[in-house]
Amino acid sequence: MSDCKIDHTPEDVKSKYESQSAFLPEDMKPLFDQFFKEEHTQDILNDVFHLLKKYDLVSEDEREARNKRLYLVLKNV
């Protein structure tokens, strides 16, 4: 993923999640529910935003890689 100079707000991340949630694994959704109840560093917010960005358009291999990273972030915050 390319470096982005924009800091994404929690609202940006939630909006991006909502637009992509239909494409995410079902067992990931409760992790996002918990994620949005907590505060996070700017780095984490930006990382999650970019993992979700255009999630529906990426290849199956890219989706698997993003899922691994999302699970890692969501389970450890």
C-alpha distances in whole Angstrom, upper triangle without the diagonal:
4,7,9,13,14,15,15,19,20,21,18,16,20,20,16,17,21,19,17,20,22,19,18,21,24,24,21,23,25,23,21,25,25,22,23,26,25,24,20,19,17,14,14,15,11,10,12,11,7,8,11,10,11,12,15,14,12,14,16,14,10,12,14,11,10,14,15,12,14,17,17,16,19,21,21,21
4,6,10,12,14,15,18,20,21,18,17,21,20,17,19,22,21,19,22,24,22,21,24,27,27,24,25,28,25,23,27,27,24,24,28,26,24,21,19,17,14,15,15,12,11,13,12,9,11,13,11,13,14,17,16,14,17,19,18,14,16,18,15,14,18,18,15,17,20,20,18,21,24,23,23
4,7,9,11,13,16,19,20,17,16,20,20,18,20,23,22,21,23,26,24,23,26,28,28,25,26,28,25,23,26,27,23,23,27,25,22,19,17,14,12,14,14,10,10,13,12,9,12,14,13,15,17,20,19,18,20,22,21,17,19,20,17,16,19,19,16,17,21,20,18,21,24,23,22
4,6,8,10,14,16,17,14,14,18,18,15,18,21,20,19,22,25,23,23,26,28,28,25,25,27,25,22,25,25,22,22,25,23,21,18,16,12,11,13,12,8,10,12,11,9,12,14,12,14,16,20,19,18,21,23,22,19,20,22,19,17,20,21,18,18,22,21,19,21,24,23,22
4,7,9,13,16,17,14,15,19,19,17,20,23,22,22,25,27,26,26,29,31,31,27,27,29,26,24,26,27,23,22,25,23,21,18,15,12,11,14,13,9,12,14,13,12,15,17,15,18,20,23,22,22,25,27,26,22,23,25,23,20,23,24,20,20,24,23,20,23,26,24,23
4,6,9,13,14,11,12,16,16,14,17,20,19,20,22,25,24,24,27,29,29,25,25,27,25,22,24,24,21,20,23,21,18,16,14,10,11,13,11,8,11,13,11,11,14,15,13,16,19,21,22,22,25,27,26,23,23,25,23,20,23,24,20,20,23,23,20,21,25,24,22
4,7,10,11,9,10,14,14,14,16,19,19,19,21,25,24,23,26,28,27,24,23,25,22,19,21,21,18,17,19,18,15,12,10,7,8,10,8,6,10,12,10,11,14,15,14,17,19,22,23,23,26,27,27,23,23,25,23,20,22,23,19,18,22,21,18,19,22,21,19
4,7,8,6,7,10,11,10,12,15,15,16,18,21,21,20,23,24,25,21,20,22,19,16,18,18,15,14,17,15,13,11,11,7,9,10,6,6,9,9,7,9,12,12,12,15,17,20,21,21,24,26,26,22,21,23,22,18,20,21,18,16,20,20,16,17,20,20,17
4,5,5,6,9,10,11,12,14,16,17,18,21,22,21,23,24,24,21,19,20,18,15,16,17,13,11,14,13,11,10,10,8,11,11,7,8,12,11,9,12,15,14,14,18,19,21,23,23,27,28,28,24,23,25,24,20,21,23,20,17,20,20,17,17,20,20,17
4,5,5,6,9,10,10,12,14,15,16,19,20,19,21,21,21,18,16,17,15,12,13,13,10,8,10,10,8,8,10,9,11,10,7,9,12,10,9,13,14,13,14,18,18,20,23,23,26,27,27,24,22,24,23,19,20,21,18,16,18,19,15,14,17,17,14
4,5,5,6,9,10,10,12,14,15,18,19,19,21,21,22,19,17,18,17,13,13,15,12,9,12,12,12,12,14,12,15,13,10,12,14,12,10,14,15,13,14,17,18,20,22,23,26,27,28,25,23,25,24,21,21,23,21,18,20,21,18,17,20,20,17
4,6,5,6,9,10,11,12,14,17,18,17,20,21,22,18,17,19,17,14,15,16,14,11,15,15,14,13,14,12,14,13,9,9,12,10,8,11,13,11,11,14,15,17,19,20,24,25,25,22,20,23,22,18,19,21,19,16,19,20,17,17,20,21,18
4,5,5,6,9,10,11,12,15,15,14,17,18,19,15,14,15,14,10,12,13,10,9,13,13,12,11,12,11,12,10,7,8,10,7,5,9,10,8,9,13,13,15,18,18,21,22,23,19,18,20,19,15,16,18,16,13,16,17,14,13,17,17,15
4,5,5,6,9,10,10,13,15,14,16,16,17,14,12,13,13,9,10,12,10,7,11,12,13,13,15,14,15,13,10,12,13,10,8,12,13,10,12,14,14,16,19,20,23,23,24,21,19,21,21,17,17,19,17,14,16,18,15,14,17,18,16
4,5,5,6,9,10,13,14,14,17,18,19,16,14,16,16,12,13,15,13,11,14,16,16,16,18,16,17,16,12,13,14,12,9,12,13,10,11,13,13,14,17,19,22,23,24,21,19,22,22,18,18,21,19,16,19,21,18,17,20,22,19
4,5,5,6,8,11,12,12,15,16,18,15,13,16,15,12,14,16,14,12,16,17,17,16,17,16,16,14,11,11,12,9,7,9,10,7,7,9,10,11,14,15,18,19,21,18,16,18,18,14,15,18,16,14,17,19,16,15,19,20,19
4,5,5,6,9,10,9,12,13,14,11,9,12,12,8,10,13,11,10,14,15,16,15,17,16,17,14,11,12,12,9,8,10,10,6,9,11,10,11,14,15,18,18,20,17,14,17,17,13,13,16,15,12,14,16,14,13,16,18,17
4,5,5,8,10,10,13,13,15,13,10,13,14,10,11,14,13,12,15,17,18,18,20,19,20,17,15,16,16,13,11,14,13,10,11,12,12,12,15,17,20,20,22,20,17,19,20,17,16,19,18,15,17,20,18,16,19,21,20
4,6,8,9,10,14,15,17,15,13,16,16,13,15,18,16,15,18,20,21,20,22,21,21,19,16,16,17,13,11,13,13,9,9,10,10,9,12,15,18,18,21,18,16,19,19,16,16,20,19,16,18,21,19,18,21,23,22
4,6,6,7,11,12,14,12,11,14,15,12,14,17,16,15,19,20,21,20,22,21,20,18,16,16,15,12,11,12,10,7,8,8,7,7,10,12,15,15,17,15,12,15,16,13,13,16,16,13,15,18,17,16,19,21,21
4,5,5,8,9,11,9,8,11,12,10,11,15,14,14,17,19,20,20,22,21,21,18,16,17,16,13,12,14,12,9,11,11,9,9,13,14,17,16,18,16,13,15,17,14,12,16,16,13,14,17,16,14,17,20,19
4,6,8,9,12,11,10,13,15,13,14,18,17,17,20,22,24,24,26,25,25,22,20,21,20,16,16,17,15,12,13,12,10,9,13,14,16,15,18,17,13,16,18,15,14,18,18,15,17,20,20,18,20,23,23
4,7,9,12,11,11,14,15,14,16,19,18,18,22,23,25,24,25,25,24,21,20,20,18,15,15,15,13,10,12,10,7,6,10,11,12,11,14,13,10,12,14,12,11,15,16,13,15,18,18,17,19,22,22
4,6,8,7,8,11,11,11,13,16,15,16,19,20,22,21,23,23,21,18,18,18,16,13,14,14,11,9,12,12,8,9,12,12,13,12,14,13,9,10,13,10,8,12,13,10,11,15,15,13,15,18,19
4,6,5,7,10,11,11,13,15,15,17,20,21,23,22,24,25,23,20,20,21,18,15,16,17,14,12,15,15,12,12,15,15,15,13,14,14,10,10,13,11,8,11,13,11,10,14,15,13,14,18,19
4,5,6,8,10,11,12,14,15,16,18,20,23,23,25,26,25,21,21,22,20,17,18,20,16,15,18,18,15,15,18,18,19,16,18,18,14,14,17,15,12,14,16,13,12,16,16,14,15,18,19
4,6,7,8,10,11,12,14,16,17,19,21,21,24,25,24,20,20,22,20,17,19,20,17,16,19,20,16,17,20,20,20,18,19,18,15,14,16,15,11,13,14,12,10,13,14,12,12,16,17
4,6,5,7,9,10,11,13,15,16,18,18,20,21,20,17,16,18,16,13,15,16,13,12,16,17,14,15,18,18,19,17,18,17,13,13,14,12,9,11,12,8,7,11,11,8,10,13,14
4,5,5,6,9,10,11,13,15,17,18,20,21,21,17,16,19,17,13,15,17,14,13,16,17,14,15,19,19,21,19,20,19,15,16,17,15,12,14,15,11,10,14,13,10,12,15,15
4,5,5,6,9,10,11,13,16,17,20,22,21,18,17,20,19,15,17,19,17,16,19,21,18,19,23,23,24,22,23,22,19,18,20,17,14,16,16,13,11,14,13,10,11,14,14
4,5,5,6,9,10,11,14,14,17,18,18,14,14,17,15,12,15,17,15,14,18,20,17,19,22,22,23,21,22,20,17,17,17,15,12,13,13,10,8,11,10,6,7,10,10
4,5,5,6,9,10,12,12,15,16,17,13,12,15,14,10,12,15,13,12,15,17,15,17,20,20,22,21,22,20,17,17,17,14,12,14,13,10,10,12,10,7,10,12,11
4,5,6,7,9,12,14,17,18,19,15,14,17,17,14,15,18,17,15,18,20,18,20,23,23,26,24,25,23,20,21,21,18,16,18,17,13,13,15,13,10,12,14,12
4,5,5,7,10,12,15,17,18,14,14,17,17,14,16,19,17,17,20,22,20,22,26,25,27,26,26,25,22,22,22,19,17,18,17,13,13,14,12,8,10,11,9
4,5,6,8,8,12,14,14,11,10,14,13,10,12,16,14,14,17,20,18,21,24,23,25,24,25,22,20,20,20,17,15,16,14,11,11,12,9,7,9,10,7
4,5,8,9,12,14,15,12,10,14,14,11,12,16,16,14,17,20,19,21,24,24,27,26,27,24,22,22,22,19,18,19,17,14,14,16,13,10,13,14,11
4,7,10,13,15,17,14,13,17,17,15,16,20,19,18,21,24,22,25,28,28,30,29,30,28,25,25,25,22,20,21,20,16,17,17,15,12,14,14,11
4,7,10,13,14,12,11,15,16,14,15,19,19,18,21,24,23,26,28,28,30,30,30,27,25,25,24,21,20,21,19,16,16,16,13,11,13,12,9
4,7,10,12,10,9,13,14,13,15,18,18,18,20,24,23,26,28,28,31,30,30,27,26,26,25,22,21,22,19,16,17,17,13,12,14,13,9
4,6,8,6,7,10,11,10,12,15,16,16,18,22,21,24,27,26,28,28,28,25,23,24,22,19,19,19,16,14,15,14,11,11,13,11,8
4,5,5,6,9,10,11,12,15,16,17,18,22,22,25,27,26,29,29,28,25,24,24,22,19,20,20,16,15,17,15,12,13,15,13,10
4,5,5,6,8,10,10,12,14,15,16,20,20,24,25,24,27,28,27,24,23,24,22,19,20,20,17,16,18,17,13,15,17,15,13
4,6,5,6,9,10,11,12,14,15,19,19,23,24,22,25,25,24,21,21,21,19,16,18,17,14,13,16,14,11,13,16,14,12
4,5,5,6,8,10,10,12,14,18,17,21,22,21,23,23,22,19,19,19,17,14,15,15,11,10,13,11,8,10,12,11,9
4,5,5,6,9,10,11,12,16,16,19,21,20,23,24,23,20,19,20,18,15,16,16,13,11,14,14,10,11,14,13,11
4,6,5,6,9,10,10,14,15,18,19,18,21,22,22,18,18,19,17,14,16,16,13,12,15,15,12,13,17,16,14
4,5,5,6,9,10,13,13,17,18,16,19,20,19,15,15,16,13,10,12,13,9,9,12,12,9,11,14,14,13
4,5,5,6,9,12,11,15,16,15,18,18,18,15,13,15,13,9,11,12,9,7,10,11,8,9,12,13,12
4,6,5,6,10,10,13,15,15,18,19,19,15,14,16,15,11,13,15,12,10,14,14,12,12,16,16,15
4,5,5,8,9,12,13,12,15,17,16,13,12,15,13,9,12,14,11,10,14,15,13,14,17,18,17
4,6,8,7,11,12,10,13,14,13,10,9,11,9,6,8,10,8,7,11,12,10,12,15,16,16
4,6,5,8,10,10,13,14,15,11,10,12,12,8,9,12,11,9,12,14,12,13,16,17,17
4,5,8,9,9,13,15,15,12,11,14,14,10,12,15,13,12,16,17,16,16,20,21,20
4,5,5,7,10,13,14,11,10,14,14,11,13,16,15,14,18,19,18,19,22,23,23
4,5,6,9,10,11,9,7,10,11,8,10,13,13,11,14,17,16,16,19,21,21
4,6,9,10,12,10,8,12,13,11,12,16,16,15,17,20,19,19,22,24,24
4,7,9,12,10,9,13,14,12,14,17,17,17,19,22,21,22,25,26,27
4,7,8,6,6,10,10,10,12,14,15,15,17,19,20,20,23,25,25
4,5,5,6,9,10,10,12,14,15,16,18,20,21,22,24,26,27
4,5,5,6,9,10,10,12,14,15,16,18,20,20,22,24,26
4,5,5,6,9,10,11,13,14,16,17,19,20,21,23,25
4,5,5,6,9,10,11,12,14,15,17,18,20,21,23
4,5,5,6,9,10,10,12,14,15,16,18,20,21
4,5,5,6,9,10,11,12,14,15,16,18,20
4,5,5,6,9,10,11,13,14,16,17,19
4,5,5,6,9,10,10,12,14,15,17
4,5,5,6,8,10,10,12,14,16
4,6,5,6,9,10,11,12,15
4,5,5,6,9,10,11,12
4,5,5,6,8,10,11
4,5,5,6,8,10
4,6,6,6,9
4,6,5,6
4,6,6
4,6
4
